[in-house]
Amino acid sequence: MSEPTVQNEGWCFCWASRARDTPKQERQIKLADARRTVSFGVQLEGHADTANRDQRIAEEKQAMTQPLIDEEESGDEPVVCSCGNSLPHDASFCRKCGKKANKFLGDTPEDLKVCEEIEMIAEKLKAKMKKFPKQGKALFSSFGQGVSDRYVAIVQDTTRPRDGKKCRRTEFQKWQAGYLGYWESETAYKDNQEPKGIVYLMKIMKVQHSPSQSNGRGITIKHKQGEAKELVLLHDTESLAKEWAYLSWDLLAKIRSHQSVR
C-alpha cells in the first residue's frame, strides 16, 4: 500500500484539528458557515428581488414623513420639530430632517430652572444710569459732558419671524439671543419702544467695575461686534456699580455654562 501524500496528510490534519475544537469554536464555525450560506442565497436572489426591494424603500420613505406617535393614543402632547414632524419626548433626533434633540425639543426642567434664575437676575439689573457716548469716555470724562440719562435692562430676544410664522425658539434660546439694551427712559422701555442701542449677550467679552471712573461709579462692558468696543455706564454709587457688574457677569456665566451642557 502506497504512502499517503502530503495533500492527504494536510487534509487529515485539518479535520483532526477541527475535531479538537471547543464547543465555543464549533458554534463560531457553524455561525460563519450559516452567514456564508445566507450571503450566497441573497446574491442568487438579488436580481429577482429588485422590485420588492424598491417597494420596501418607497414604504420606508413614506413612513419617515409620518408622525412617529399617535396623538390620540398618547396622553402627552407630542413634541413638534421645526420641520413639522411629531416626535416622542425621548427622541434624540428627528427622523425626517435629522435635527438633534436640542434643536427641536422644548425647554427641559433644567432649562426652565436656569431661565427662572436668569429672569431674577435680569430684574435686579434694571436701572437708571448715565451712558457715555459711543465715541468714548476720554473726551468727556473731565467735565461730564455728553453723558446721557438712560434706562438699562437685559432682556430676551422676542423678535418674531418675518414670515409671520410662530416662533419656535425655547425660552432658554431666547435668552441666548438676548441683549443688553438702553432706552431713553423707563417709560419708553415699558411702552416697548425700540432701544437706543443694544449689545448682544453672546458678544460680551467682559463686564468690570471701573473704580477709577467717576469716583468708582463706572462700569465698562467690553464687547465685539465686528471689532472690539466698549460701553461705559455710570451707576448712582460705587457699591451699586460693583453689584451691577457682578450680577451681569453672573447672568452671562449661567447662560454660557448651561449652553455647554445641553
C-alpha positions as CSV (number, residue, x, y, z in Angstrom):
1,M,0.0,0.0,0.0
2,S,1.4,3.4,-1.0
3,E,2.3,6.1,1.5
4,P,-0.3,8.9,1.9
5,T,0.5,12.1,0.0
6,V,1.3,15.4,1.7
7,Q,-2.0,16.7,0.5
8,N,-3.8,13.9,2.2
9,E,-1.8,14.4,5.4
10,G,-2.8,18.1,5.3
11,W,-6.4,17.1,4.8
12,C,-6.3,14.7,7.7
13,F,-4.5,17.3,9.9
14,C,-7.3,19.8,9.1
15,W,-10.0,17.5,10.2
16,A,-8.1,16.3,13.2
17,S,-7.8,19.9,14.4
18,R,-11.5,20.6,13.7
19,A,-12.3,17.5,15.9
20,R,-10.4,19.1,18.8
21,D,-12.3,22.5,18.6
22,T,-14.0,23.6,21.8
23,P,-17.8,23.9,21.9
24,K,-17.4,27.7,21.6
25,Q,-15.2,27.4,18.5
26,E,-17.7,25.0,16.9
27,R,-20.5,27.5,17.4
28,Q,-18.5,30.2,15.8
29,I,-17.6,27.9,12.8
30,K,-21.3,27.0,12.3
31,L,-22.3,30.7,12.5
32,A,-19.7,31.6,9.9
33,D,-21.0,28.8,7.6
34,A,-24.5,30.0,8.1
35,R,-23.6,33.5,7.2
36,R,-21.8,32.4,4.0
37,T,-24.9,30.4,3.1
38,V,-27.3,33.4,3.6
39,S,-24.9,35.7,1.7
40,F,-24.7,33.3,-1.2
41,G,-28.5,33.0,-1.2
42,V,-29.0,36.7,-1.3
43,Q,-26.6,37.0,-4.2
44,L,-28.7,34.5,-6.2
45,E,-32.0,36.2,-5.5
46,G,-30.6,39.7,-6.0
47,H,-31.9,40.3,-9.5
48,A,-35.3,38.7,-8.9
49,D,-35.9,40.7,-5.7
50,T,-35.2,44.2,-7.2
51,A,-38.8,45.1,-7.5
52,N,-39.6,44.1,-3.9
53,R,-36.6,46.0,-2.6
54,D,-37.6,49.1,-4.4
55,Q,-41.1,48.8,-2.9
56,R,-39.7,48.4,0.6
57,I,-37.6,51.5,0.1
58,A,-40.6,53.5,-1.0
59,E,-42.6,52.3,2.0
60,E,-39.8,53.3,4.4
61,K,-39.6,56.8,2.8
62,Q,-43.3,57.2,3.3
63,A,-43.1,56.1,6.9
64,M,-40.4,58.7,7.6
65,T,-42.8,61.5,6.7
66,Q,-45.5,60.3,9.1
67,P,-45.7,61.2,12.8
68,L,-43.9,58.7,14.9
69,I,-46.6,58.7,17.6
70,D,-50.4,58.7,17.6
71,E,-51.7,61.8,19.3
72,E,-54.9,60.1,20.3
73,E,-53.1,57.1,21.9
74,S,-50.6,59.2,23.8
75,G,-51.6,61.1,26.8
76,D,-48.8,63.7,26.3
77,E,-48.8,66.4,23.7
78,P,-46.3,65.4,21.1
79,V,-43.1,67.4,20.5
80,V,-43.1,69.1,17.1
81,C,-39.8,69.6,15.2
82,S,-39.3,72.8,13.3
83,C,-39.8,70.7,10.1
84,G,-43.4,69.9,11.3
85,N,-42.8,66.3,12.2
86,S,-44.3,65.0,15.5
87,L,-41.9,63.1,17.8
88,P,-41.9,61.2,21.1
89,H,-40.5,63.2,24.0
90,D,-37.5,60.8,24.4
91,A,-36.4,61.2,20.8
92,S,-32.7,62.1,20.3
93,F,-33.2,63.3,16.8
94,C,-35.8,63.9,14.1
95,R,-36.1,61.1,11.7
96,K,-37.5,63.3,9.0
97,C,-34.9,66.2,8.9
98,G,-32.1,64.8,11.1
99,K,-32.0,67.6,13.6
100,K,-30.7,66.8,17.1
101,A,-32.9,66.9,20.1
102,N,-31.6,70.3,21.4
103,K,-32.6,71.8,18.1
104,F,-36.3,71.0,18.3
105,L,-37.3,69.9,21.8
106,G,-38.9,72.4,24.2
107,D,-37.4,73.6,27.4
108,T,-36.4,70.8,29.8
109,P,-37.0,71.2,33.6
110,E,-33.3,72.2,33.9
111,D,-33.7,74.8,31.2
112,L,-36.7,76.3,32.9
113,K,-34.9,76.4,36.2
114,V,-32.0,78.3,34.7
115,C,-34.4,80.6,32.9
116,E,-36.0,81.4,36.2
117,E,-32.6,82.3,37.8
118,I,-31.7,84.4,34.8
119,E,-35.0,86.3,35.0
120,M,-34.5,87.0,38.7
121,I,-31.0,88.5,38.0
122,A,-32.2,90.4,35.0
123,E,-34.9,92.0,37.1
124,K,-32.3,93.3,39.6
125,L,-30.2,94.7,36.8
126,K,-32.9,97.1,35.5
127,A,-31.7,100.6,36.5
128,K,-31.4,104.2,35.5
129,M,-27.8,105.0,34.6
130,K,-25.7,107.5,32.7
131,K,-24.1,106.4,29.5
132,F,-21.1,107.8,27.8
133,P,-21.3,108.5,24.0
134,K,-20.2,105.8,21.6
135,Q,-17.1,107.9,20.7
136,G,-15.7,107.0,24.1
137,K,-15.3,108.5,27.6
138,A,-11.9,110.1,27.1
139,L,-13.2,113.4,25.6
140,F,-15.9,113.8,28.3
141,S,-14.6,112.3,31.5
142,S,-13.2,115.6,32.8
143,F,-16.3,117.6,32.5
144,G,-19.1,115.1,32.4
145,Q,-20.3,116.5,29.1
146,G,-22.1,114.3,26.5
147,V,-23.3,111.9,29.1
148,S,-26.9,110.8,28.6
149,D,-29.5,109.5,31.1
150,R,-30.6,106.0,30.0
151,Y,-32.7,103.2,31.3
152,V,-30.7,99.9,31.1
153,A,-32.1,96.4,31.0
154,I,-31.1,92.9,29.9
155,V,-33.9,91.2,28.0
156,Q,-34.8,88.2,25.9
157,D,-34.9,88.4,22.1
158,T,-38.6,88.1,21.4
159,T,-38.5,89.0,17.7
160,R,-41.0,87.1,15.7
161,P,-40.1,85.5,12.3
162,R,-40.5,87.9,9.4
163,D,-42.8,85.5,7.6
164,G,-45.3,85.7,10.4
165,K,-44.9,82.1,11.5
166,K,-44.9,81.1,15.1
167,C,-41.6,81.5,16.9
168,R,-40.3,78.0,17.7
169,R,-37.4,79.1,19.9
170,T,-37.5,77.9,23.5
171,E,-37.3,80.3,26.5
172,F,-33.7,79.4,27.0
173,Q,-32.9,80.0,23.3
174,K,-34.5,83.4,23.6
175,W,-32.1,84.3,26.4
176,Q,-29.2,83.0,24.4
177,A,-30.2,85.5,21.7
178,G,-30.9,88.2,24.3
179,Y,-29.2,91.6,24.6
180,L,-28.4,94.5,26.9
181,G,-30.4,97.4,25.8
182,Y,-30.6,101.1,26.8
183,W,-33.7,103.2,26.4
184,E,-34.4,106.9,26.6
185,S,-36.5,106.4,29.8
186,E,-38.2,103.8,31.9
187,T,-41.5,104.8,30.3
188,A,-40.0,104.1,26.8
189,Y,-38.9,100.7,28.0
190,K,-42.3,99.8,29.4
191,D,-44.1,101.0,26.3
192,N,-42.0,98.5,24.2
193,Q,-40.3,101.2,22.2
194,E,-37.2,100.4,20.3
195,P,-34.0,100.8,22.4
196,K,-31.5,103.5,21.6
197,G,-28.8,100.8,21.3
198,I,-28.2,97.1,22.1
199,V,-25.3,94.8,22.9
200,Y,-26.0,91.1,22.3
201,L,-25.2,89.0,25.3
202,M,-23.2,86.4,23.5
203,K,-21.0,89.2,22.1
204,I,-20.0,90.5,25.5
205,M,-16.4,89.6,26.4
206,K,-16.1,91.2,29.8
207,V,-18.0,93.2,32.4
208,Q,-16.0,95.0,35.0
209,H,-16.3,97.7,37.6
210,S,-14.1,100.7,36.9
211,P,-13.0,102.1,40.3
212,S,-11.1,104.9,38.7
213,Q,-14.0,106.2,36.7
214,S,-16.2,108.9,38.3
215,N,-15.5,108.1,41.9
216,G,-15.9,104.4,41.4
217,R,-19.3,104.6,39.7
218,G,-18.1,103.4,36.3
219,I,-19.0,100.1,34.6
220,T,-17.1,99.0,31.5
221,I,-18.7,96.5,29.1
222,K,-16.3,95.1,26.5
223,H,-17.9,93.5,23.5
224,K,-17.1,92.5,20.0
225,Q,-19.4,93.2,17.1
226,G,-17.1,93.2,14.1
227,E,-14.4,95.0,16.2
228,A,-13.7,95.3,19.9
229,K,-15.8,98.1,21.5
230,E,-16.6,99.4,25.0
231,L,-19.9,100.5,26.5
232,V,-19.3,102.7,29.6
233,L,-22.1,103.3,32.1
234,L,-22.2,105.2,35.4
235,H,-24.4,104.0,38.3
236,D,-25.5,106.1,41.2
237,T,-23.0,104.9,43.7
238,E,-19.8,102.8,43.8
239,S,-21.5,99.9,45.7
240,L,-24.3,99.8,43.1
241,A,-21.8,99.8,40.3
242,K,-19.9,96.9,41.8
243,E,-23.1,94.9,42.4
244,W,-24.3,95.5,38.8
245,A,-21.0,94.4,37.3
246,Y,-21.0,91.2,39.4
247,L,-24.6,90.3,38.7
248,S,-24.4,90.9,35.0
249,W,-21.4,88.7,34.7
250,D,-23.1,86.0,36.8
251,L,-26.1,86.1,34.3
252,L,-23.8,85.7,31.4
253,A,-22.0,82.8,33.1
254,K,-25.3,81.0,33.7
255,I,-26.3,81.2,30.0
256,R,-22.9,80.1,28.8
257,S,-22.3,77.2,31.3
258,H,-25.8,75.8,30.7
259,Q,-25.4,76.2,26.9
260,S,-22.3,74.0,27.1
261,V,-24.0,71.1,28.8
262,R,-27.2,71.0,26.7
